[in-house]
Amino acid sequence: MVVLTVPVQRGWSGWTLARRLRVALVALSVLLVSAGVTLVVVLREADRALSDQAQRTFPARLAASQLLTSLVDQETGLRGYALTGDEQFLEPYRQGLVQEQTARAQLDRVVPANDPARLSLLTVDAAITAWRDQYASLRTDGGTASGTDSSIQFGRQLFDRVRQTNADLDAQLARQLTSAQEEADGDRHVVAAVLALMAVAVVVAVVGLQRALRNAVLRPMDQLAAQVRTVSRGEHTAPIRAEGPPDIREMGEGVESMRLELVGVLAEVESQRRGLERKATELARSNADLEQFAYVASHDLQEPLRKVASFCQLLEQRYHGQLDDRADQYIAFAVDGAKRMQLLISDLLTFSRVGRTSAGFVSVDLALTVANAWDGLETQVQATGAQLELDLGEPSPNVHGDASLLQMLITNLIANAVKYRRQDRSPVVRVTTTLEGTSEARMVRVEVADNGIGIPEEYAEKVFVIFQRLHGRDEYEGTGIGLALAKKVVEFHGGSIGLLPSPLGGTCVSFTLPLEESSAHA
């Protein structure tokens, strides 16, 4: 933190921004604390009044209402019993007695002895006692079930007295509730006044702070921002000079330092860009030379090889048996070498062409690709009695890729499974697929398993290197490019390839391919 010493002038105009802020904040804090204390006191009084309503007055009125309801049930039951003599009408009376006791106990809890409503409650008790002693007990405790109109009228008059006293109690409680509400309203007015005072104080403080910030901070910051925008538009040589308080000037010096550093970095980046352009040009020229070499390898080199192979075959056909055995062996070696050289050049050309462009990517049906690959190996399949097992799911997935490269990939893997078979059994090739990955990047894992001779675990990585062979040419023919080509095709499609334990006891080549979007949505 940088501490700046600014000469202090007399009066408000000589105060620094930090000092003005401190004084304003202290004054505002004192005012807000005083108002807060007042609010706390007033709110406590309001809370007391509301608590009295919630804990005493409201429950008391509810209990008084429940008491009257229980008495009405008793009176209704007694009147029915008096008119009909049916004992069933006494059941509401008995239930009303239980409810009366509950409501009366609740009133005792919420109406203390010092409460003005206690006298009204005692009056209700007296009216209930008179009604029960002079009328209700005569009907229930050994009294007659029948009743005359005069007795029923007398009981109604006594019960009206009960109603009246209960109404007086409710009115007393209502007056207490109104008084508590008026007290709470007065507290709310005080709270509103204090809040208004606090709002005015906050508005005044905000206006003062706004003016101070505009003059001492916002205006210099706007000037600094305008200079920064000028630099950001590409005018990197435009200097940045900040005005205003020392901290704003210090910020401007920091931005100016960043601008100078940026100018140096841009110069270095420009130099590197020119170097990359030169290297890109050289790389393009090198790629052109490689393409020319590939053309020579595919055309100019194969033409002499075809001639050598053709004439060696002619020598073998014409002079076979006329020379000694060593000469026939030499000619056979020459024919075999020429053929292997042609195959090697063809495989190298294919390997070099993989991955040049992904413009030909389309939706490829894996089931159809496997079927075409199997049909293309019909001769080997018939000669070895090979069998194909498929588990591609329903429906079979489509992948996004180059159809011809994927056809070559599946063909090479199935051909390897048939070639590297055990002599004591017919080859079995099993192709399965599973879906994996996230919803944004769904992949298809394809596994090509066989029951062949297998690959030792220590050679699991080595077999995917070009020209790497685990067996001599006298055991199994080939150039050693097949699995390296398969790896290049899979990685060109954004997948990965490796070996897994085979469920059939031989080799299992597992690789992933991107799932077609339509299949992923399905």
PADOTI-631932 format. One record per residue (C-alpha): residue number from 1; x, y, z. Coordinates in Angstrom, 3 decimals, decimal comma. Each point is the difference from the previous one (the first is absolute). Example, Ala and Ser with C-alpha at 12.3 -4.5 7.8 and 13.67 -1.06 7.14 Angstrom:
BEGIN
n_east_north_up
1_12,300_-4,500_7,800
2_1,370_3,440_-0,660
***
This chain:
BEGIN
n_east_north_up
1_0,000_0,000_0,000
2_1,365_3,411_-1,019
3_-0,472_2,772_2,600
4_-0,238_3,452_-1,550
5_0,474_3,223_1,981
6_-2,161_2,845_-1,309
7_0,310_3,572_1,369
8_-3,083_0,811_2,067
9_-1,666_3,367_-0,652
10_-2,388_1,788_2,311
11_-3,724_-0,554_-0,327
12_-2,068_-2,705_-1,639
13_1,613_0,590_-3,402
14_3,380_-0,991_1,417
15_-1,191_-3,359_1,298
16_1,126_-3,067_-1,840
17_-2,511_-2,429_-1,444
18_0,889_-2,595_2,641
19_-0,584_2,532_2,814
20_-3,310_1,116_-1,450
21_-1,095_-3,588_-0,280
22_1,035_-0,720_3,600
23_-1,892_3,017_1,403
24_-3,087_-0,735_-2,077
25_0,040_-3,658_0,929
26_0,473_0,760_3,733
27_-2,897_2,492_-0,005
28_-2,188_-2,386_-1,943
29_0,962_-2,839_2,309
30_-0,895_2,010_3,132
31_-3,351_0,927_-1,496
32_-0,747_-3,544_-1,102
33_1,043_-1,459_3,375
34_-2,264_2,457_1,850
35_-2,858_-0,794_-2,326
36_0,732_-3,691_0,368
37_-0,172_0,195_3,795
38_-3,331_1,812_-0,259
39_-1,251_-2,627_-2,404
40_1,040_-2,778_2,363
41_-1,880_1,563_2,924
42_-3,116_0,679_-2,052
43_0,066_-3,409_-1,633
44_0,319_-1,665_3,406
45_-3,138_1,834_1,153
46_-1,794_-0,970_-3,183
47_1,189_-3,568_0,402
48_-1,329_-0,020_3,557
49_-3,419_1,229_-1,151
50_-0,115_-2,489_-2,875
51_1,212_-2,778_2,283
52_-2,826_0,842_2,420
53_-2,452_-0,300_-2,859
54_1,483_-3,245_-1,282
55_0,522_-1,708_3,383
56_-3,018_1,245_2,003
57_-2,724_1,983_-1,737
58_-0,406_-2,089_-3,153
59_0,085_-3,353_1,885
60_-2,417_1,433_2,622
61_-2,561_1,017_-2,633
62_0,384_-3,366_-1,722
63_-0,489_-1,849_3,314
64_-3,069_2,137_0,836
65_-1,450_-0,853_-3,425
66_0,695_-3,708_0,561
67_-1,582_0,253_3,479
68_-3,182_1,471_-1,438
69_-0,062_-2,626_-2,766
70_0,239_-2,812_2,571
71_-2,823_1,550_2,037
72_-2,177_0,349_-3,102
73_0,567_-3,709_-0,706
74_-1,088_-0,791_3,573
75_-3,074_2,179_-0,191
76_-1,015_-1,431_-3,380
77_0,356_-3,558_1,268
78_-2,027_0,725_3,150
79_-2,791_1,648_-1,971
80_-0,191_-2,980_-2,355
81_-0,060_-2,400_2,927
82_-2,722_2,049_1,726
83_-2,158_-0,028_-3,109
84_0,474_-3,644_-1,076
85_1,289_-1,906_3,020
86_2,562_-1,671_-2,273
87_3,276_-0,766_1,849
88_1,981_0,585_-3,226
89_-0,539_3,762_0,394
90_2,065_-0,117_3,222
91_3,138_-1,026_-1,922
92_0,679_3,570_-1,305
93_-0,572_1,195_3,578
94_2,673_-2,322_1,361
95_2,461_0,914_-2,768
96_-0,702_3,669_0,655
97_0,916_-0,494_3,663
98_3,439_-1,316_-0,988
99_0,537_2,860_-2,442
100_-1,187_2,503_2,639
101_2,594_-1,214_2,494
102_2,767_0,265_-2,625
103_-1,010_3,519_-1,039
104_-0,404_1,117_3,646
105_3,482_-1,296_0,860
106_1,424_1,909_-2,989
107_-1,682_3,199_1,231
108_1,566_-0,470_3,451
109_3,435_-0,163_-1,646
110_-0,348_3,052_-2,242
111_-2,081_2,265_2,316
112_2,054_0,535_3,183
113_-1,480_1,226_3,303
114_1,214_3,589_-0,544
115_-1,566_0,235_-3,463
116_-3,024_2,349_-0,271
117_-1,790_-2,722_-1,992
118_0,168_-2,320_3,031
119_-3,143_1,557_1,494
120_-1,904_-0,586_-3,241
121_1,193_-3,626_0,003
122_-1,310_-0,472_3,561
123_-3,336_1,438_-1,096
124_-0,118_-2,592_-2,787
125_0,747_-2,720_2,560
126_-2,880_1,223_2,201
127_-2,437_-0,019_-2,924
128_1,114_-3,525_-1,004
129_-0,410_-1,206_3,609
130_-3,504_1,460_0,240
131_-1,037_-1,602_-3,303
132_1,404_-3,365_0,973
133_-1,374_-0,037_3,591
134_-3,471_1,321_-0,785
135_-0,578_-1,746_-3,314
136_2,636_-2,340_-1,460
137_0,531_-2,170_3,115
138_-3,751_-0,521_0,365
139_-0,054_-1,477_-3,513
140_2,975_-2,287_0,321
141_0,278_-1,054_3,652
142_-3,146_-2,058_0,561
143_-2,300_2,614_-1,490
144_-2,850_-0,732_-2,352
145_0,614_-0,178_-3,714
146_-3,169_1,846_-0,885
147_-0,180_3,711_0,363
148_-2,689_2,623_-0,047
149_0,167_3,098_-2,061
150_0,454_2,085_3,117
151_2,993_-1,993_1,195
152_1,622_0,079_-3,429
153_-0,630_3,738_-0,178
154_1,536_0,407_3,474
155_3,095_-1,953_-1,132
156_0,265_2,161_-3,112
157_-0,066_3,162_2,128
158_2,762_-1,335_2,226
159_2,058_-0,929_-3,064
160_-0,551_3,435_-1,544
161_1,625_1,372_3,141
162_2,970_-2,292_-0,712
163_0,143_1,335_-3,556
164_-0,117_3,589_1,213
165_2,795_-0,420_2,554
166_2,141_-1,795_-2,582
167_-0,610_2,870_-2,431
168_1,043_2,473_2,709
169_3,216_-2,001_0,525
170_0,717_0,016_-3,742
171_-0,675_3,739_-0,151
172_2,410_0,565_2,887
173_2,677_-2,037_-1,787
174_-0,725_1,832_-3,267
175_0,521_3,363_1,738
176_3,338_-1,257_1,343
177_0,917_-1,154_-3,513
178_-0,942_3,399_-1,436
179_2,104_1,737_2,643
180_2,993_-2,219_-0,788
181_-0,425_0,658_-3,725
182_-0,173_3,757_0,585
183_3,194_-0,216_2,036
184_1,670_-2,012_-2,774
185_-1,216_2,560_-2,573
186_1,583_2,770_2,034
187_3,253_-1,930_0,102
188_-0,189_-0,503_-3,749
189_-0,396_3,749_-0,518
190_3,107_0,595_2,084
191_1,855_-2,639_-2,005
192_-1,139_1,616_-3,248
193_1,212_3,400_1,198
194_3,384_-1,392_1,036
195_0,349_-1,839_-3,298
196_-0,883_3,180_-1,886
197_2,665_1,858_1,944
198_2,506_-2,728_-0,791
199_-0,981_0,108_-3,689
200_0,504_3,780_-0,111
201_3,379_-0,379_1,686
202_1,041_-2,697_-2,446
203_-1,154_2,080_-2,990
204_1,954_3,017_1,219
205_3,066_-2,167_0,579
206_-0,316_-1,606_-3,417
207_-0,354_3,339_-1,751
208_3,051_1,359_1,819
209_2,041_-3,082_-0,764
210_-1,112_0,081_-3,619
211_1,194_3,577_-0,448
212_3,327_-0,759_1,695
213_0,516_-3,143_-2,064
214_-0,920_1,763_-3,243
215_2,481_2,815_0,519
216_2,875_-1,942_1,525
217_-0,380_-3,478_-1,548
218_-2,485_-0,398_-2,854
219_1,190_2,882_-2,141
220_3,716_-0,991_0,146
221_-1,016_-3,648_-0,543
222_-2,031_0,944_-3,095
223_3,020_1,790_-1,428
224_2,198_-3,004_0,743
225_-2,580_-2,377_-1,538
226_-0,143_2,109_-3,184
227_3,783_-0,268_-0,375
228_-0,150_-3,760_0,626
229_-2,709_-0,395_-2,686
230_2,210_1,859_-2,427
231_2,801_-2,479_0,652
232_-2,374_-2,988_-0,177
233_-1,151_1,070_-3,480
234_3,503_-0,666_-1,258
235_1,780_3,304_0,594
236_2,588_-1,629_2,241
237_2,437_2,888_-0,320
238_-2,421_2,523_1,623
239_1,319_0,882_3,502
240_-2,199_-0,203_3,111
241_0,126_2,879_2,477
242_-2,430_0,008_2,933
243_-1,095_3,004_2,050
244_-1,729_0,403_3,356
245_0,868_-1,397_3,440
246_3,328_-1,750_0,504
247_-1,593_-3,453_0,037
248_-1,625_0,640_-3,416
249_3,316_1,249_-1,363
250_1,714_-3,093_1,360
251_-2,579_-2,156_-1,764
252_0,667_1,877_-3,245
253_3,741_-0,599_0,371
254_-0,716_-3,725_0,447
255_-2,137_-0,069_-3,154
256_2,713_1,876_-1,891
257_2,524_-2,596_1,154
258_-2,301_-2,754_-1,228
259_-0,342_1,805_-3,346
260_3,751_0,149_-0,444
261_0,299_-3,681_0,892
262_-2,817_-0,822_-2,414
263_1,765_1,862_-2,794
264_3,114_-2,096_0,627
265_-2,004_-3,244_0,098
266_-1,836_0,887_-3,218
267_3,305_0,652_-1,726
268_1,256_-3,401_1,149
269_-3,240_-1,706_-1,074
270_0,209_1,634_-3,402
271_3,545_-1,277_-0,368
272_-1,109_-3,502_0,988
273_-2,941_0,194_-2,405
274_2,306_0,802_-2,875
275_2,195_-2,919_1,040
276_-3,039_-2,316_0,076
277_-1,019_1,196_-3,437
278_3,444_-0,877_-1,305
279_-0,179_-3,415_1,653
280_-3,500_-0,544_-1,394
281_1,293_0,817_-3,456
282_2,878_-2,424_0,460
283_-2,400_-2,645_1,327
284_-2,285_0,442_-3,001
285_2,993_-0,382_-2,301
286_1,078_-3,099_1,937
287_-3,510_-1,462_-0,278
288_0,073_0,644_-3,728
289_3,329_-1,854_-0,196
290_-1,491_-2,883_1,998
291_-2,995_-0,162_-2,322
292_2,360_-0,052_-2,943
293_1,918_-2,801_1,678
294_-3,252_-1,899_0,560
295_-0,807_0,363_-3,688
296_3,458_-1,253_-0,932
297_-0,381_-2,907_2,439
298_-3,400_-0,917_-1,397
299_0,865_0,388_-3,657
300_3,668_0,364_-0,914
301_1,327_-2,525_2,550
302_-2,727_-2,582_-0,535
303_0,495_-0,037_-3,762
304_3,603_-1,348_0,186
305_-1,096_-2,437_2,706
306_-2,767_-1,323_-2,209
307_2,521_-0,546_-2,769
308_2,417_-1,740_2,344
309_-2,799_-2,198_1,354
310_-1,339_-0,754_-3,499
311_3,382_-0,982_-1,467
312_0,878_-2,051_3,065
313_-3,296_-1,853_-0,367
314_0,763_-0,538_-3,708
315_3,432_-1,357_0,922
316_-1,630_-2,294_2,543
317_-2,590_-1,255_-2,485
318_2,360_-0,416_-2,972
319_3,152_-1,353_1,620
320_-1,485_-1,857_2,950
321_1,650_-3,410_0,109
322_2,568_0,896_-2,678
323_2,414_1,564_2,478
324_1,216_-1,440_3,241
325_-1,996_0,169_3,216
326_1,998_2,966_1,301
327_-0,917_2,081_-3,080
328_-3,700_-0,839_0,461
329_0,301_1,031_3,639
330_1,620_3,306_-0,928
331_-2,728_0,761_-2,515
332_-2,688_-0,810_2,597
333_1,710_2,320_2,476
334_0,022_2,800_-2,580
335_-3,694_-0,455_-0,819
336_-0,953_-0,070_3,688
337_2,107_3,078_0,774
338_-1,542_2,002_-2,839
339_-3,516_-0,940_1,102
340_0,704_0,911_3,621
341_1,535_3,313_-1,102
342_-3,153_0,791_-2,030
343_-2,217_-0,838_2,982
344_2,156_2,043_2,372
345_-0,072_3,062_-2,285
346_-3,776_-0,335_-0,385
347_-0,485_-0,229_3,790
348_2,320_2,955_0,607
349_-1,919_2,055_-2,528
350_-3,276_-0,872_1,708
351_1,473_0,839_3,428
352_1,253_3,399_-1,200
353_-3,359_0,966_-1,509
354_-1,987_-0,565_3,236
355_-0,952_3,201_1,800
356_0,479_2,554_-2,740
357_-3,537_1,426_0,226
358_-3,262_-0,643_1,836
359_-2,142_1,679_-2,672
360_-1,374_-3,379_-1,093
361_-1,466_-0,926_3,394
362_-3,544_-1,386_-0,247
363_-2,346_-2,159_2,047
364_1,301_-3,591_-0,184
365_-2,115_-3,045_0,908
366_2,228_-2,319_2,058
367_-2,127_-3,067_-0,693
368_0,279_0,525_-3,771
369_3,731_0,706_0,285
370_0,627_-3,258_1,898
371_-2,125_-1,932_-2,498
372_1,926_1,435_-2,983
373_3,337_-0,750_1,693
374_-1,055_-3,610_0,638
375_-1,178_-0,429_-3,604
376_3,322_1,383_-1,264
377_1,845_-2,774_1,877
378_-2,142_-2,778_-1,478
379_2,989_-1,966_-1,303
380_1,780_-0,087_3,373
381_-3,280_-0,702_1,811
382_-0,807_-3,005_-2,190
383_3,555_-1,305_0,196
384_0,115_0,121_3,805
385_-3,671_-0,588_0,889
386_-0,091_3,282_1,962
387_-3,170_1,102_1,789
388_-1,227_3,525_0,778
389_-1,976_0,946_3,126
390_-1,636_3,457_0,184
391_-1,389_1,912_2,968
392_-0,432_3,560_-1,282
393_-3,149_0,893_1,955
394_-3,478_0,858_-1,235
395_0,113_2,092_-2,016
396_3,645_-0,193_-0,984
397_1,799_3,335_0,504
398_1,202_2,304_-2,741
399_3,380_1,723_0,334
400_1,332_3,207_-1,512
401_3,005_-0,641_-2,191
402_1,583_-0,924_-3,325
403_-1,839_-3,044_-1,374
404_2,954_-1,390_-1,998
405_2,452_0,344_2,912
406_-2,402_-1,636_2,454
407_-0,591_-2,818_-2,513
408_3,759_-0,512_-0,231
409_0,306_0,108_3,815
410_-2,632_-2,718_0,600
411_1,359_-2,096_-2,882
412_3,558_0,081_1,389
413_-1,102_-1,002_3,514
414_-2,201_-2,886_-1,236
415_2,729_-1,126_-2,400
416_2,508_-0,076_2,884
417_-2,445_-2,043_2,067
418_-0,307_-2,544_-2,818
419_3,721_0,009_-0,828
420_1,363_-0,463_3,524
421_-2,199_-2,987_0,811
422_0,735_-3,210_1,854
423_0,534_-3,035_-2,135
424_-2,197_-2,256_2,168
425_-3,208_1,994_-0,354
426_-1,955_2,143_-2,422
427_0,310_3,747_0,590
428_-2,868_1,849_1,695
429_-0,249_3,791_-0,249
430_-2,341_1,895_2,323
431_-0,798_3,697_-0,630
432_-1,847_1,908_2,759
433_-0,821_3,661_0,628
434_-0,857_2,039_3,111
435_-0,828_3,689_0,464
436_1,994_2,161_2,391
437_1,019_3,589_0,665
438_-1,996_3,092_0,983
439_-3,138_1,357_-1,661
440_2,155_2,653_-1,730
441_2,622_-2,479_-1,293
442_-1,552_-3,437_-0,494
443_2,348_-2,739_-1,234
444_-0,430_-3,554_-1,275
445_2,394_-2,619_1,357
446_0,575_-2,804_-2,504
447_1,641_-3,258_1,101
448_1,288_-2,564_-2,510
449_0,810_-3,204_1,903
450_1,233_-3,375_-1,307
451_1,077_-3,426_1,234
452_3,408_0,116_-1,698
453_3,564_-0,200_1,274
454_-0,270_3,286_1,938
455_2,575_2,688_0,752
456_2,147_-0,092_3,165
457_-0,678_2,877_2,383
458_3,524_1,377_-0,228
459_-0,522_0,621_-3,734
460_-3,352_1,820_0,409
461_1,515_3,374_-0,980
462_2,695_-1,245_-2,347
463_-2,416_-1,566_-2,495
464_-1,414_3,427_-0,904
465_3,430_1,287_-1,122
466_0,618_-0,078_-3,741
467_2,103_-2,928_-1,329
468_-0,142_-1,799_3,379
469_-0,549_-3,747_-0,411
470_-0,282_-2,713_2,642
471_0,455_-2,859_-2,482
472_2,325_-0,695_-2,915
473_-1,110_0,225_-3,626
474_0,374_-3,782_-0,337
475_-2,782_-0,384_2,642
476_-2,418_2,784_-0,951
477_0,177_2,252_-3,061
478_-0,456_3,766_0,186
479_1,878_3,291_0,228
480_-0,572_0,873_3,675
481_-2,037_3,087_-0,838
482_-3,546_-1,278_0,653
483_-0,475_0,942_3,674
484_2,038_3,215_-0,419
485_-2,367_0,931_-2,833
486_-2,993_-0,879_2,213
487_1,319_2,267_2,772
488_0,506_2,870_-2,433
489_-3,548_-0,356_-1,379
490_-1,547_-0,103_3,498
491_1,987_3,000_1,255
492_-0,839_1,898_-3,205
493_-3,681_-0,419_0,987
494_0,682_1,311_3,532
495_-0,084_-3,401_1,735
496_2,437_-2,257_1,816
497_1,041_-3,616_-0,522
498_1,520_-2,713_2,170
499_-0,095_-3,674_0,981
500_-2,343_-1,599_2,536
501_-0,270_-3,563_1,346
502_-1,926_-1,987_-2,583
503_-3,158_-1,814_1,179
504_0,803_-2,655_-2,631
505_3,557_-0,635_1,222
506_1,878_1,679_-2,868
507_0,392_3,709_-0,786
508_-2,484_2,837_0,572
509_0,644_3,322_-1,730
510_-2,108_2,782_1,549
511_-0,382_3,462_-1,516
512_-2,386_2,981_0,185
513_-1,643_2,040_-2,744
514_-2,184_3,146_0,182
515_-3,720_-0,732_0,010
516_-2,109_1,628_-2,703
517_-2,132_2,807_1,475
518_-3,284_-1,488_-1,210
519_0,852_-3,309_1,701
520_0,974_1,821_3,193
521_-3,357_1,796_0,102
522_-1,836_-3,237_-0,629
***
